[in-house]
Amino acid sequence: MTNKLTPETAAELACAIKVSMGGIIKKHGQRPPGSPGERACQEQLKQELVAVGFDVALEPFPVAQKAFMAMPLVCSLLTLCSLPLYWIAPRLSPLPAIFAVIVFVCELVYYNHILSRFFPKSTSLNLSASLPPSGERKQRIILAGHADAAYEWRFHRWCPRIFPVFVVLLLLSVLYVLGTTLAAALTGGVYTGAAVWQWLGLSHVFTLPGLLIGLVFTNFRTVSPGAGDNLSGALCVTELVKWMKAENLSFENTEVTALVTGSEEAGLEGARAYIQAHRAELDATPTVVIAVDTVSELAHLALYNRDLNGRVAHDPRVCELVRSAGRNCGLDLRNATVTVGSSDGTAFTQAGLPTAAICAMNPAPAHYYHNRRDTVDVVEEDCLAKTLQLLLEICSEYDAA
């Protein structure tokens, strides 16, 4: 098969992707994790893949829709509980703040979702479709995007340029309350009636603005349209394999699997469910994964070799594969790091599958990240076209290797 996607064909596919994005957003409405909109989107993608001859799997799994994005709210509520305890039960006052820090570390730092058991569950879907090789299957490459969109972050919508300031204020408020209540509990100073302890307690009023930020951080009534994050990645994956199928193109020894996960915005729940459901076959056939997330801005197209707050390093061999494919597509892909949060790539790397991630979004972060500005207009057709060429070249070089 030819291992190149011509610029003209890539541009046509990119145009079709933008049209499809607009149609999905208009037809299915909001797509938070485990929602009817997310499931309807996956059903539509299934129908489109079936129409060109794919056998498509839609696999349900349970998800706590709001648990992960409720982390700032829960941390603020717990910390607020420490404030009256400082006066009425000083030795108990650090406990809620300690629990707040535990929730923060588990949920955001490690993506260990301890809140999920306390939140209502709904059903999310993973979609997968595989293009078999022309010869013997010796290996597999999974191209993964996600169909869901995030609940809106109010402060990033209102003040995108100084958004990190609000996050820092929340963290400092929690840590200040923790420090002062620990001091009170360990020394028993409040019981002495000394002025310093009275003033220390009164100083907690200065933490209230930071804690208020946590209380209203996530707007659960509004969901990002999710054109860039991440219909762009999901549709690049599905459009590429649809085009290959329609053109009767396949690789000699490499199976190409298009995976569109659900509930990535709930903390990688879809990717983890897929790995759990397919563990045996993933172990049986050598498999690499390319996570495709928010391919909106060509100037920021990069290879993400570190993930999960910079804590997880993706496979250097797969990263070099992506970098080499990029050079063959006229791209000089720089290394980048997901400094706060994570992509689906983390779940696969932590499961022992060689993985790399690509993303094309201003890491500042972009003004449209997790808010209502993430419309079709922010997605550049040139970026979609180049991503399609890059993904095909990655598959081609992987098969040749």
JOCORQUI-V496506 format. One record per run of one state. SS is the DSSP state (H for helix, E for strand, - for the rest). FROM is the first residue (numbers start at 0). TO is the last residue. Records with the same first field share a line. If there is no record, write none. Layout:
SS = FROM-TO / FROM-TO
This chain:
- = 0-5 / 28-34 / 51-54 / 64-66 / 88-91 / 109-114 / 118-119 / 131-137 / 146-149 / 158-158 / 187-187 / 192-193 / 216-216 / 223-225 / 246-252 / 261-262 / 266-267 / 277-277 / 284-284 / 295-296 / 307-310 / 313-314 / 328-333 / 337-343 / 350-352 / 360-374 / 378-379 / 400-400
H = 6-27 / 35-50 / 67-87 / 92-108 / 115-117 / 153-157 / 159-186 / 188-191 / 194-215 / 226-245 / 263-265 / 268-276 / 278-283 / 297-299 / 315-327 / 344-349 / 375-377 / 380-399
E = 55-63 / 120-130 / 138-145 / 150-152 / 217-222 / 253-260 / 285-294 / 300-306 / 311-312 / 334-336 / 353-359
